[in-house]
Amino acid sequence: MQFTRKGLKAEGFAGFRPIGSLEAMRIPQGTGVFAVLAPEGFQPRFLKKSTAGVFKKKDPSLPEPALAAEWVDAAVVLYLGKAGPGSKGNRGLRRQVQEFLDFGQGKPPGHWDGRLVWQLADADQLLIAWKELPAEHLAKAEAGYHAAFVEEHGRLPFANLVRARTKG
């Protein structure tokens, strides 16, 4: 698989909407995986302080050298995540992506996966794409995408600090 816009489309991803103009109601409610992508020509500029919300009394900001060390040159995909059904079956892509966006606007999160996205200047220009998948395929799909990205780029996407793995 190629981690480009074209490669993700071929893999079944849809959306590719800029964060700044994303309408949550256009995102499917089902479970699936989602990606944050840099638009063509995007150059990283790091903010001194993240726009993300505080998590468990911890500031999500990292110093610029730490951010630069996580940046993957030539990678279009900056983050790969999943959206499960939740314990009550009422989560999914729409809610997960909305919470991710709310987190970037300073609201307290339930977790802080992908937090480095919110320390990029012009984060509102980044694109969100998604792919619906049955809940029982999410862990394997996320782990597979992480492994394939590492194989292609030698490391995880910029804002993925932990590699997803399947149990067993």
N, C-alpha and C positions, 0 to 999 in steps of 0.2 A: 504494500500500500504506500502511496505517496502522500505525505502530509502537506499538501497544497490545497488550495480551494478546489481545483479540478479533481484532485485525488479524493478529497472528502465527498464531493458530489457523486463521483463514481461509486463510492462506498455507501451511498444512500443518505448522506447528510443533506439537510435543507435549511432554509432560513437565510443565513449569511447577511444578517441585518446589523447595521451599526448600533452600538450600545446607546448612543445619544438619541436615536430615534426609534428604538425598539418598542413595539407595542406588545406587551405581555399577552394580551388576548389572542394574538396571532400564533402564539407558541402552543403546540399540542399539550394536552393535559396528561397524556400517557407517560409511562416510564421510558427511560432511554439514556443516551449519553449526549453530552454537549461539548463543544469546543469554543475556545476564544482564539480568534485569529487576528493577526496584524494585517491591515489593508496594504495594498501595493505601495511601496515607497516609505513605509513607516520606519522612522528612526527612533530608537528608545531615548527618552529623556526622563531621568528619574527625579521624582519629587523628594524633597528632604523629609516630608511627613506624608504618610499615607492618608488618603481620604476615607479609608475603611474604618468601620466601627471597632471599638475596643472589645476584646474577647477575654473574658475571665480576668478583667483588670489589667490585661497586657496590651500594650501599644503594638499594632501590627507592622509598624515601620521598621525597616532595616537600613543600615548605613549604605551609602552609595557603592562602596567597594563590594559589599555582599550582594547587592542587586546586580552589579556588573558581572560578578562571578557566576550568577545563575543564568544570565542572558545567553541564549543559543543563537549565534550568528547564522543568518540565512534561513532560520526556521520561521515558517508562517504561523504555525500553531503555537500558541503561548500557554494554553492550559487545556487539559482534557479532564472532564468530570462526569459523574453519573448522577442520575435522578431516579431514585427508587420510589416505591409506593408509600414508604413510611409505615409506622406501626399501626396506623388507623386506615391505611389504604387511600389517603387523601393528598398525597404529595405529587410526584411526577415532575416532568420537565418545566411546565409553566411556573409552578410554585418554586422549584429549586432555582431556576434562572432569576425569577423575581427577587428571591431572597439574596442571591448573589449580587444583583444590581443594588438592592437596598443596602447591603453591606458596604458596597463601594461609595454609597452616599452617607456613610457614617452611622448607620443604624447597627445596633448590637447584633451579631450573628449567632447562630446555633453552633457554628464551627467556623474556622477561618481558612479553609482550603481555598487556594487560588488567590490568597491575599496580596501577592506581589503585583498582580494586575493593577491594583488600586494605588500603586506607587509610581505608575507611569503617567507622565504628562500626556494629555490627549487620549486618555483611556476611553473617552466617549466615541472615538473614531474606530475603536476595535470592533470586530465583528463577532456575532454569536451565531453558531450553527448547531443544529441538533439532529438526532437520529432516534426515532422511536424504536424501542426494543422491549420484548417481554421481560418482566422483572427477573425471571430465573436466568436470563442471559447477561444481565448487567455486569456482574463481577468478572465473568470471563471476558466479556467484550472490553471493559475498561483495562483489565490487566493485559489483554492482547494488544490494545492500542498503545499502552505504555511501553510494552516490550518492543513493538515494532518501531516506535519513535526512537527508543534507545538504540536499536539496531541501526537505524538510519542516521542518527545524529550523535550517538555516543553518550547521550545523557537524556534525562527527562526534559519535557517542555519547561520553559522559564518559570511558570508559576506552580508547577507540580513539584512539591518538595518531598513527597513520599510516593514511592512506586506502588501501584495497586498490584496485588497478587491474588491468585485464587487459592483457596484452601485445598490441602491435600498433597 
